[in-house]
């Protein structure tokens, strides 16, 4: 199964962009990269996902390198409410069943 | 309705008790998941149901017994649990197993085994 590697923790100043890196060097061609975040042991919240191309939605942007071995999640204007654990996940397939295998995550602390 | 609802939110049980966790979604999703999350750790996959059939069991002990009575409902039956089974149990669903798509998570059931 493809695995992800993320820094354990990061700080970001409020109002600045937060750039969260992720390595997934063993990813296969049909495996998607997902990002979720989790605040205070609530259920994980979906942020964004992608396969090859860069993606953007109202929450964030996802930049995937051309070789797909790494990606970066960008929160354009971080707020205090963005303080959370951010998980970079590769969706792998076991037969016809997809499963999200969580990495250890990055704890992002947004500071005033 | 874009919610996955889990009940109960909190459960305390003894090691000899039998209890169940319930998960419900009304989004027409055909795949449902159980994850277990210990404190300060990432969620770990336990089971996956696709089209109401068990498709993945990640070598979970038999004291955890999943059930999918219909496409909207997923249960996790608990029996003879150990204190180390205390954790947050998360349910999730996705429209189908096709490429892409968002996995929706519930808020979890926090289980304490005494």
Interface residues (C-beta under 8 A of the other chain):
Chain A: X30 X32 X34 X36 X41 X42 X43 X44 X45 X46 X49 X51 X87 X93 X94 X95 X96 X97 X98 X99 X100 X101 X102 X103 X104 X105
Chain B: X4 X31 X33 X37 X39 X42 X43 X44 X45 X48 X50 X55 X56 X88 X90 X92 X94 X97 X99 X100 X102 X103 X104 X105 X106 X107 X108 X110
